[in-house]
Structures are given as structure tokens and as C-alpha cells.
Amino acid sequence: MKIFFSSILLFFAIFIKPESIEIDGILDEPEWKNAFSINEFYQTSPFNLKKSKDETVAYIFSNKDGIYVGFINKQSNASMMSKKTLRDEMTSLSDKNSVNIDFDGEGNKAYILAINLGDSYFDAIKIKTGDFKTDWDGDWIAKTKRYDGYWVSEFYLPWNLVLMNQPRGNKRKIKYSVARYRAKEQIWVASSGSTASRPDFFEKLDSLEIANYTKSRLNFFPYVSSNQNSITKFNDNKIGAEIFYSSGTGTQINATFNPDFGQAESDDVVINFSAQETFYSEKRAFFNENQSLFNINNYDRYSVMNTRRIGSAPSYDCEEENDSFECEDVKKNYSDIDYAIRYTQKKGKTELGFFTAQEHDESFSIGRNFYTIRSRTDFGDKTLGYMMTHVDDDFNNSTATVNVIDYVSVKSDQLTYFTDLLFSEKNDDSKFGYRSQFNFQPSNFSFISGSVLYFDKDFQLNDFGYLRRADWIHVGLGGGSKKIDFQENSAIDQFEFGFDLNYDSDTGGNSNPLRFDNKNAIIFKDTSKLKFEFGIETSGKNTTITRKNPDFPFVKIKKKKNITLDFEAINYKFWTYDWRISFEQGDKYNSWDSNGYKREFYKIAGSYFPNDNLKINLQYRVRKENEWLIWSEDNKFGLYDSQQDTVSVGLNWFNGNKHEVRLKSQFVALQADNPRSLVSDKQGYLYDSNESLKPFTQGVVSFQIRYKYEIVPLSYIYLVYSKGGSNFEEDENYSKSEIFNQPWNNPSDEVYSIKFRLKY
């Protein structure tokens, strides 16, 4: 610890360069008088395109330092709402202003920046392929201020905020939309009449020519951290740094050396007995910065580059080690990272990128090396890209390479096509994947989308990416419409109708159940919402449950139907709530004494916000299943009656704009009773088995409390306490409270962390 605290003395000076325009929520500089102004807005949520004029006025101008955007929002003092939130937390409890800007005006990528009346930030990236990433945290500044009868927001976007193409001459053509959220009415209005969630978002952005400048940036972020695990007795003191360089002319370099991510947000607890891997989003700041060029994905089905692979658990083979006991003792569930470097360049219509990362060699294991190259060129209404990922895994003596060609064609502001061609090669075994999709918007109040996916058996994407399943054919069609023309005295403001039809199979033609889902939502004029959904699954084959066993490739399952109701209440003065109930029922099996699958799900959640600086979230979920089928090995299965209870408690507290405390916790108790053993034959039919099975329980806990102090923007002190564990027991008659308490009283990890990260 002496080394740790003495290292802090290395970081004693922070320099802040004042800008010519003071960002204070007071638009009193002379530049604002000559700024370009926008005073016509259209309601985009609930979507009806109702026009408003002069209720909101936005201003835009640029100078040598960057782009400035200001808002004047007319509003009664009593209706102003200014609850503080975490960064990137979009709630309905605060008034907001938002700037959506495509700096190059090409319709490929837009940055969404927002501030609420509590001075909390939100920023995200929207790209033409449909991806929407809230993980990016940009180096921009904004401020709000209340007045009598209106409030003001002021944004400063430095020229080196993002990677931009440099146009010829001293003018830049941007595309933009400015927006406002009224929390009391829960209404969004936007100057373009569209939002990032709509297919016509890029086509509806307005154009504006502004003065262009270049500005380079070099930021150095040294850090020092200490992590102590009271359970494993593992202590880790680190010194490292991050470097961010932007030339101002289209080149950026980001690097991190010996990074520490002890302050990162904990993941949600998921108990997963299925064949599909759970996907966890990236929460480490470095791997989200300037990363959008490398994002090629399709919803939660696949992602070509999944940076959560970097630093994941090392590989071990303790049975082959001379000291197998020591090997078992030093096993880690994560790998340290020596370095990661990202280079991106934009010139003309082409973007280029390179990424590499190297894991540290752990005791009894060898770190992996990761590489990515990426290019993307815009041809007007078409975009063509190429990406390659490569992983060297010396411990397992393997290499894995994936090549991808991605293509986007914008036929009109109503129709867009997407195509990905994927080629994987691992240890000289080559496989192919394909995705084709269209999004069509016949009118402002309707949409249709369709997609086709194909992945060869043993397609290898998961060394660096994520693939929900290989050996997969998928055909999907979905659509929806909105009705807004309700009578003035009606309680309903908007009705939304949607449907999804999905067919899946393996590449051998073994069909999964055909699924049809009908999704409906009523938005009431008092801002409450009611959703009701219906679903049907035909009988079919589960082709993943046996983990691709060649002798028993599938299990036949029966038809199911389900119904779900979901309600979100209005925001009362200090609290709100929501609930969900869902029921599913399946037909009986004829090959054994079956009563049919049944599932019940209940959720009740609420938030309490007594003032602008405190919000407490509580949630309780119950999931009950009869004839819950779990694979054990080969063609053997267990059938259980189960109940899973989940309690979630969260708290966000703020003291001004400098101090932030966040509590995130989840407690899960799973009880699986009335075990029954089944086996399947080669035709996929299930039969009773004489094999003995025991009931089991599993408890999981994840608890994290984090204090963050902002020294200056992007310079922080973190204090973090984390505790977590899992407990699995067979044939024990534990009560629900005992299952909750076991992993808390006997955790696998209890970590105390402190970290200083400074910006130079």
C-alpha cells in the first residue's frame, strides 16, 4: 500500500484550458445573436408529427474551438423536472435537450448527445446498419440553467471530439437534428421529425453548412489502483495509463497499458442452463471509446468483434502440470491485459482501422493475442466494408481468423438493404456465414423488416466475436403500425401493433418450432402504458439442447402458446411502478406420463425519488416452471418443477455534479424439485429413464457499491466494494431465505478497490 499511495504523488497537476465561450447555460456571448436558429419541431414520441413552433428554439454556430448548440425551452416553472441520473441513463423523470449530429454529413454515423435539467449526460452512437451504442463516453461539455418561465441548455462539441473527415475549403456540411423531451408529458419533439429508433433517421436529418476548423488533441490518462480480495487473499496494485491522440485531420490513436477495470459496472446475474452462451455488453471505458467502426453485428444474434473476450478467463490444464494443486489454487476467472492499441483514420469516403490487444501470461497459462483490421468506404447511397479478426492462442495451440464483407444499400428514405458475408477459419477448418436483411417503411406509421441468416455447422466466431448458435438457418419477417387518430375525449393517445414470424432450423433441415408473436401497446394520455403480447410455437425439434451430439442431434418438443401483460404507471410526485405477468403452456407428451409444460412469470418493480439527487429502485421477479427440461449428458435429461426468485435493489445518489454513489445488487434463488429422469432416442422422442436424479438449489448474489468523485471532467477517484458468489447444492431441503443467504455468507469474492484516473 505504501507503493500505491506514493505513486499517487506522481499525478499532482491538472491543466484546464478555458474556451472562448463559457459553457454556463447563459447564452449571452455575441456569437449566439448571429447563430443559425431552429424554431419548428415535430412530435416524435409518441409519434404523431404534431408541429410546435417557438416553444423551443435551438441555435448552432462554430468557431475555432468547436461546435456550439444552445436551446431555449419555454415551460412553466412548476412543470420543470430535474432528477439527476447516471451517465447514459435515459429516464422519463427529467426534461432534456438532445443534439443528433452527423459531422461528415454522409448518413453513415451520427452522435447523439443529451443533457437533462439535472445536468446529467447521455451520449450514444447510431450507425446506418442500425446499431445503437450507448457505451461511448465523449469529451464534450454541456450545462443547463433555469429561468422564470423557461430553461436553457448549452453544448460545446470540440473539433477533436470524434473522428471526422476533413473537407476541402473552410466549410463543413453537417447533418443534424435537435430535440427536446418534456418529462411531465413524456413527449419527445425533434426538428427532423424522426428519431434514432426509426428506419428513416439518417434520411430525415437536416443539412447545415458551418465554418470548419481543425484541432488536434493529446490526452494522457495515468492511473494508479489497488484491489484487495478478502476471500482469496489476492492483492493487486497497478500503475498504468491510457493515451488518446487525435490529429484533427482524420486520424486517432488510442492506447492503454496495463489497464485496470475494477471500477467497471457489474454484470446482471443470469442463471443459464441452455446451450446458448449469455451475451454481456462491454462496460470497460477503453473498449468503448472510438469503437463504432469495428461494430458489425445483428441484434443479439452475432457480433464479429466482442471485446469482452479480451481479458476473459485463462485456459488451464492442471492435470498435466507438475504441481496440479498449486495450479488449481492460482486459477483466475479473468486475464490481465498488457496493452491494447486502436488506430483509426478517415480520409475522403474511406475509414480504416486497426486494433490489437495482448493478454498477460498468467501462472500455468499463456495470454492470447487479438488483432483486427477494418475498412469501410461510402459510395453515396451504398457502403462497402471489410473486416478481419485474428486470435493467436498459444496455450491451446490454435489460431482463429474471421473475414467479413459487409454491404449496405439505401434505396430510398423508405427502403434499406443489409448484407454480411462471413468466413471463419480455425485450425485449417473453413466455414461460411451469411446475413441479408431489409428494412422498409411504407409510411410514417408503419414498417416491415425481414432477414435471412445462415451459418455452417462448426462456424467459429466465438474466439473474438459472439455467435448465438452455429449450424443455423433463420428466416424472419416482422412489421408493425401505429394508430394516433383517437378522439379528443379518448383516454388513449396511441396504439401500436406489431408482429414477428420466425423460422429456424439446423443446416441439415431439422426444423425448430415456428414462432409467431403479436405485440401490442397502448399509450394513454396520462403517460401510462399497457402492453399485451401473444405468442404461438408449433411443435418442432430443439436442435441445440444436446450440444450437437451426432448420435442424438435433436429432441422433439410440443406446441406452446403464451400471453404477457405489462404495465408502466405514470410518474407520481415521488414514485412510480411497473408490473408484468406472463403465462405459457405446452401440449402433453405422449411417449411418457406428461402433464404438459407450464410457465408462470410475475414481476413487480418500483422507483422512489424523494428529491432530484436520490433514486431507489426495487424489483422482485418470480419464474415458475413445470416440466422444465435440462440436458445433462449425451441423450440424458432431467425434468424438474422449478421456481426462481430474483430480488434487485439499486440506488443512485448525487451530491452536486462531483459526487456519485451507485449501488447495484441482485440476489437469485433457484429451487428445482420433483426430479424425473428422461432419455431421448435417435428420432428425438423422450422416454422415462431409471437413472436417479436429485433435486437441487442454486443461489447467486452480485453486490457492488461504487463512489465516484469527479476532479475535473474525465478525471475521477473511485472507491468500490464488490461481493459475489454462487452456491449449488443437491438433495438439500433449504428454504428460500437460506438459498439467498448462502452465497452472501460464503462469497467467492469480496473485493475492495481504489483507483485514481487523471486527465492531462
N, C-alpha and C positions, 0 to 999 in steps of 0.2 A: 504493500500500500504506500510505503514511503516513495518508491519509484513512481507510483501512479500520481500522487499529489505533487511531487516535484516536477513531473512532466507538465502539469498544468501551467507552471510558470513560464513555459515556452510560448504560451498563447496569451499575451497581455495587451496587445494593441489591435484595435479595430478601427478602420478608417471608413467614414461615410462621406461620399461626395454629394453635396447638395445640387439639386437640379434647378433650372431657371424658373420652373413653375412649381410652386409649393402645393403639394397634394394634401389639402386640408378640408375639402368639402365646401370651399368658398370660391366660387367662380368669379374672382374679382380682377384677374390679370387681363390686360388689354387684348391678349390673343383670343379670348373667348368671345369678344364682341364681333370678330370677323370670322369666327369658326363656321363651318358648314352645319346647318341645323336640320333636324327631322322632327316633325310635329304630328305626323299621321301614323297611327298604329292600328293593328287588327288583332282581334282576339283569337288566340291560337290554342288555348286550353281553358275550359272546354272549347273545342274547336267550332267556331261559327263565323269567323271572319267579320264580326261586327266592328265597324270602324269607330275610332275615337280620335278626336282632334284637339290639340292644345292641352290635353290633360297631362301629357308627358312630352317634354321637349328634350332632345338629345343634341349634343354638339360634338363635332370631331375636327381636330386640326393636328398638324405635325410640325415639329421643329427639329433642330439638330440632335436633340436628346431622344426623341421618340414620338409616339402617337399618343394623343390625349383625347379622352372621351369624358364628357360631362352630362349629367342628367338633372333636370328639374322636374320633380314629381309632385303634382298638386294633390293634396289629400288632407282630410280633416285630422286634427291633432289626435282626437280620440281613437281613430281607426289605425293609427300607425302602430306596427308591431315590430319589435326589435330584439327577438330572442337570439342569443349567441349560439353558434353551433361549432362543431369540429370542422376543420378544413375539408372540403368536398362533401360535406353532409348537406343534402338538399332536402329541407323540411318545408312544411306549409305554415310554419309559425313566425316567419319574418318576411317583411317586404324586401324586394330585391330589385337590382338592376343588373343587366347582363349585356355583354358585348360579344358577338359572334363574328369572328374576323378571319378571312382567308387572305393572308398577307400577300400572296402571289397572284391572286385573282384567277386561278386556274381551275377551281372547282374540285381539287383533289383532297384538300385538307383544310379544316377550319379549327380555330382555337376558341373555346367557349370560356369566357371569364365573367365571373359574377361576384357581387358583394351584397350582403344583406344589411339591413339597417342597424344591426348589431356589430358591423364591421368584420364579419366572418367571411372568409374567402371560399370560392368554389372555382376550380378550373378543370377543363377536360379537353380532349382532342376528338374530333369527329373526322373520319376519313371516308372517301367515296365508296369504299367497299361495304360500308355500313357499320363498321366498328366504332364504338363509343367508349373511350378510355378516360376514367376519372382519376387514374393513378398519377398522371403528370402534375407536378407542382412547379409552376413557373415563377420567375423572379420579377414580378410586377407589383405595383402598389396601387391601392385604392383607399378612399376614405369617404365616409358619409357624414352628414350634418343635418340636424332637424332645424326647421324654422316654423313660424306660425303659419299654418295652412299649406305647407309644402316641405319636402325634404330633398336634399341634394346629394348626389354621389359624383366622385371624381376619380378617373382612372388614369394611370400612367403606364404605358407599354413601351419599354426601351427598345431601341432598334435591334439589340442583340438578344432579345427575349427568346427567339426561336430561329431555326434555320430558314433563311429567306434567299430566294433568287435575287440577283441584282439586275434590275432593268437598265437599259441604255438611257442616258439622259438623267435629269434631276426630278423626274416624276415617277410615281409608283401608282399602279391601278390595283386597288384592293376591292374585295367583295365583302360585304358586311351585313349584319342585321343587329339592331339594338332592341332590347326587350325589357319589359317590366313585369314584376309579379306583385299583385295585390293580395296580401295574405288574408285579409278579412274576408274577401270574396273568393279566395283561392282561384284567381284568374291570371293567366299569362296573356300579355299583348306584345306583339312584335312588329317592327317596321316592315319586315318582308312578308308577313302573313304565313310564315312556316316555322317549324321547329326542327331540331336535330333528329327527332324521332320519326319524321315524315320522309318519304322517299324523294320528295321534290325540294329538300332543304337546300342543296347547293344551287339548283337551278333558280330558286327564288331569291337568292342573295342579291342585294343591290350593289351597284358598282360606284366607286368614288375614286377620283384621281387626287392624290395628295403629294406634297413635296417629299422627296426621298433623300435619305442620308445614310451613311454607313457608320457603324460604331463597333469597334472591337471590344472584347471583354475577356479578361483573365481573372478567374476566381480560384482561390486556394482555400480548401476546407480541411484544415488539420483537425484531428480529434484524438482524444485520449479517453479510454474506457476501462472499467473494471467490472467483472462479473464473478459472483461467488455463488456456488450451488451448495446449499447446506446439506443436501441429501447425498449427493455423490462425492462431496468434498472437493469438487473440481473448481479451481480458481483460475481466472483468465484475465490478465492485464494486457491491454493492447494500446499501441500507438499507430496511427495510420493517417491517410489523407485522401482527399478527392480533389481532382483538378478539372475545371471546366474552362475551355477556351473556345471563343467564337471570334472568327476573323472579321465578322461584319460584312463579308463578301461571299458568304455561302459555304463556309467551312466551320465545322465544330469538332472538337476533340474532348471527350470525357474519359477520365481515368480514375480508378480507385485502387489503392494499395493497402493490403492488409485490412480490409473493411470489417467493421463490427456492426451487427444489426440487432443488438439486444433490445433496442427501443421500439422495434417494429411491432405493429399490432398483431395480436394473437389470432390464430385461425378459429373459425367456428368449429364446434365439436360435431363430428359426423361418425356414427357407427355404421359401417358399411360391410355387409356380408355378400354383396353382389360380385359379379365378375368384372364390373366396370370400375376403373380407378376413379377416385374422387378428385375433381379438379379444384385446386386452390389458386386464387388470384395472387399476383405479385404485390407484396406490401413493402418491399425494401426500396428506399428512395432512389438509389443509384440506377437500379434496373428499370425504373420507370421514366427517368429523365431522357428526353430526346430519343425515345424508343419506337415511335409510331411508324417509322419507315420499315421496321422489321416485323410489323404485325401482319401476318397472314393467317386468318382463322375463319371459322364458320360457326357462329354461335358457340355452344358448348360441345360441339362435335369434334373439332380438332383445332389445334394451334401449332403452326410449324415451329415456332420458337417459344418455348415455355421456360422462362428464366428461373423458375422455381427448381429446375433440375440442377442448376449450379449451386453447389453448397448443400446438396441433399445428402442422405446417409451414405457413408463409405461402404464399399464391399469388403467382406471379411471371409476368411476360410480358416477358422480357428482350429479345426480338427487336423489340419495339415501343418500347424505351427508347432515348434519345439516346446513352447510354453503356452499351451492352449488355455490354461487357467488365466494367465495374465492377459491374453488376447481377449477373453470374454470380459474381464474386468474393465478394460480400457475402451470397450466398444462405445462409439458415439452415434447419435442419431442425426448428426449434421457434419459437414466438412467445412473446415476453414478455407478461405479463399486468399490466394497470394495476391492476385491482381485481376482486374477486368478493364478493358480498354474499348472504347467505342469511337469510331471515326465516321462522320457523315459529311457529305458535300453535295451542294446543289448548284448546278450550272446550266443555264438555259432551261430546257424542258426535262432534264435528266437529274435524278438523285442517285447517289452512290453511298454505300455504307459498308463498314467492316466492323466486326465485333469479335473479341476474343476474351477468354477467361481461363484461369488456371487454378485448380484446387490445390490445397496444401497436402503433402504426403503425411497421412496420419500413421500412428503406430499400428503396425500389422496391415496397412493398406496403402494404396497409391492413389493420388489425386488424378482426376480426369482433366483433359484439355478440351475446351469448347471453341469452335470457330464458326463464324457466319459471314457471308458476303451477300450484298443485296444491291440491286439496281432497279430503277423504275423510270420509265420515260412516258411523257404525256404527248399524245398526238391529237390535240384538240378534244374531240369527244370520245377518244379512246386512250386507254392506258395499258402499257405492256411492261411487265416486270419479270425479274428473275431473282431467285434466292437459293443459296446453298448453305446447309448446315453440316457440320462435321464434328464428331466426337471421337477422341482417342482415349480408350480405356485400357491402360497397360495392365492393370491388375487382372482383368478378365481376358486380356489378350484379344481385344476386339476393337473394330472401328465401325462407325456407322455414319453414312452420308445420305442426305436427302436433298434432291434438286427439285425446285418448284418453278413453274412458269405460271404467272397469274395475269389475267386479262380482264379489263372492264370496258364495256361499250355503253355509252349513254346515247340511246337512240333519240330521246326527247326528254322533256321535263316530266314525262309520264312513265317512260319505259327504260330500264337499265338491265343489262346482262352482265353476269359474272362467270368466269371460268378459271379453275385451277387445275393444272396438270402436275401430279406429284410422282416422283421416282425415288424409291428408297433402295439402298444397298448396304447390307450388313454382312460382313464376313463372306463376301462374294455372292451373296444371295440377293438378286434384284427383284423388286416388286413395283406395282403401279397403283396409283390412286387418281381419282377424278372427281371434280365438283363442277356442276353447272347450275346456275340459278338465274331467275328473272324476278324483278320487282316491277309491277305495273300499277299505276294509279289512274284509273279511268276518270275519276273526278276528285274534287277536294274532300269528298266524304266517303270514299271507298278505295279499296286496294286489293290486289291479288298478288300472291307470291308463290313460286314453285321452285323445286330444287331436285336434283338427281345427284347421288353420291355413289361412288364405287371404290372399294379398297380390296386389293388382293388379300388372300389368306397369307398371314405372316408378314403383312406390310409393317415395316419398322419405322415408327415415328417417335417413340417414347424415350429414346436416348437423350434427345434435346427438346422435343416437342411434346404434344399431348394428342392422343387419339382415343376416343371413347371405345372404339372397337374396330379391329381389322376383320377381314373376311366378311365384308359388309356391302350390301346393296340397299340403297334408300331412295324412295320416291315420295315426295311430299308436295301437297298443294294446300294453300291456306288463303284466307281472304277475310274481308270484313267491311262493314259500313257503319255510318253514324246517322242518326236522326236528330235534328235540332229544332224542327218547326213545331214545338209544342205551344199550346195556348198560354196566354199570359197568366191565367189563374191556375195553371197546372203546377203541381209540386215538382215535376220532372223538368230538368234543364236539358239533358242529353241522354240518348240511348245508344249503346254500342253493341253491335252484333259481330261475332267472329266465328270462324270455323277452321279446323285443321284436319286433313286427311293424310295419314302416313302409312306407307307400306315399307317393311323391312324384311330382309332375308339374308342368308349367307350366300356366298358365291356359288354354292352347289345347288341353289334353288330351294332350300328349305325355308319356308315362309314363316316369319314371325306373325303374331296376331295383327290383323289390320285394325288400325286405330282411327276412330272418328271422335273429335272433340268439338263441342259447341260452347263458346264462351260469350257471355253477355254481361253488360254492365249498365247500371242506371246511375246517373249523376243527378242528384237532387239540387234544387235551387238553394237549399240551406247548406250546401257543400258536402253533405254526407254522400256515401257511395255504397251501392249494393251490387255485388257480383254473383252470378249464378251460372254454373257450368255443368254440362252433361257430357258423359263420355261412354263409348262402347268399344270393347276389344273383342274381336272374333276369336274363336279357337285357333290355335296355331302351334308353332314349335318354338320353344326357347332354345336358341342355338348358342348361347354363351354360358349357361349355368354350369355345364360340365367342363368348362375351361378347354374346349376344343379337343376333348378326348376322342381319338379316331374310332374307337370301338362303340362309343356311346355319344354321338355328336349332338344330340338334342333330347329334350323332354317335351312331350305333348302337354299343352295346358288348355284349360277350358275357357269358354267365353266369360267375359266380365262386363259389368256396367257400373258406372259411378255417378255421383252427384255431389256438387260442392256449393256451399253458400258462404259468402264473405262480405262482411260489413265493416265500413270505416265511418266512425261518428264524426260529427263536427268538432272543431276545436273550441272547447269551452274556455272560460277565462283562465283556469289554471291546470286543465287536464283534458285528456281525450282518451279514447279507447277504440279497439277493433276486435273482431272475433271471426272465427272460421269454423265451420263444421263440414265434414266430408264423410261419405259412406260409399263403400264399394262391395259388390257381391259377385261371386262366381258360381258357375254351374257345378254340380256334383260330378265326381269322377266315378266311372263305372267299374274300373279294374280293382278298386279297393273300397273299403267302407268309408266313404267320404260324405261329409255334410255340406261341402261347398266352402270356398274361400270367402271370408268376410273381413272387412276392414272398417274401423271407425277412427276418425281423427277429430280432435277438438283443440281449439286454440283460443285463449283469451289474453289480450295484451293491453297495456295502458301506459300512458306517459303523464308525469306530473311536472309542471313547470311553474313554480310559485313566483319566479321573477325572471328577468332577462338573462341571468347568469347561471341558472341551475336547471337541469333537466334530469329526471329519473325515469328509467324505462324498466318495466316489469313484463315478463311474458311466461305463460305456462302452457305447455303442449302435452297432449296425450294421444298416443297412437296405439290402438288395439288391433290385433290380427288373430284370426282363427285359421288354422291350416297354413301357417307361414312355412314355406319350403326353403330349406337351406342345404346347399351341397356340402358334402364332407370330403369324399374322395371317389375317384373312378365313377361308378354308377350308383353310389350310395348317397342317401339324403336323410335329413332329419325334418320332421314335421312338428311344429310347436304351436301352442297358443301363447301369444306374447303381448306384453304391454310395455311401451317405452314412454317414460315421463321425462320431460325436459323443462328445467327452470332456468330462465335467463334474467340476469339483473345487470343493468347498466346505469352509469351515472356520468354526466358531463358537468363540470363546474369551471367557471371562468372568473378571474379577478382582473378586470380591465382587459387589455389586449396582450398582456405579458404572461400571465399565469394561466395554466390549463391543467386540470386534473381529469383523467378519464379512468373509469372503472368498467371493465368488461368481464363478465363471468357467465359460465354455463355449467350446469350440473345435470347429468343424464343418468337415469336408472332404467335398465332393461331387465325384464323378467321373462324367461321363456319356460313355460310349464307344459305338462301333458305331452311329453315327447313320444314320438312314434317313428319307427324306422321304416324307410321305403327304399326300394331299388327300382331301376329302370331297365327295360330290355333294349335291344338294338333298334326296335321300332319306336322307342320313346315312351312306351306305356309304363306307368308307375304301378308297383305292386307292394304288398306288405312284405316286411323282412323280419327275421327273428333276431336280428342284431340288437343288442341292448344300447339304449340311449339314456342319458341323464338330463334332467332339467338344468338350466344354467342361469346365472345372473351376470350382468356386466354393468359396472359403474364407471363413469368418466367425468372428470372435473377439469375445467380450464378457468383460471382466475388470473387477471392481470390488472394492476393499478399503476398508472403512469402519471408522473408530474412533469410538465414541460414548462420551462421558463425561456421566453424569447429575449435574448440580449439585444439584438437588432434583427431585422428580417433575415431569415435563413441562418442565424446563429443561435444555438439552443443549448440549454442544460437539461438533461433528462435524469430523472430518478425513477426506477422501475422495479416493481416487485411482481414476480410471476410464480405461480404454483399450479402444478398439474399432475395428473396421474390417471391410471386406468386399473381396474380390478376385475378379474374374471374368475368366477367360482362355479363349480359343478356340484349338483346334488346337495345344495345348502339351502335351508329354508330361511332366507334373510327377508326382513321386512323392507319396505321401500326406503324408509329413512336410513336403515343400515346400509343399503346399496349406495345411497347418496353419500353417506359419511365415510365409507371405506377408502375411496381414493383421496379424500380430503385429509383423513387422518394418517394415511400411509401413501404420501405422494411419491412419484418417481423423480420429480424435480421441484426444487424451491430455490429460485434464483433472485439475488439482489444485484441490481445493475446501476451504475452511474456512468454518464457519458457527457463529455463536453465537445461540442462541434461548433467551430467558429468559422466565420466567413471573412476572408481577406480579399 
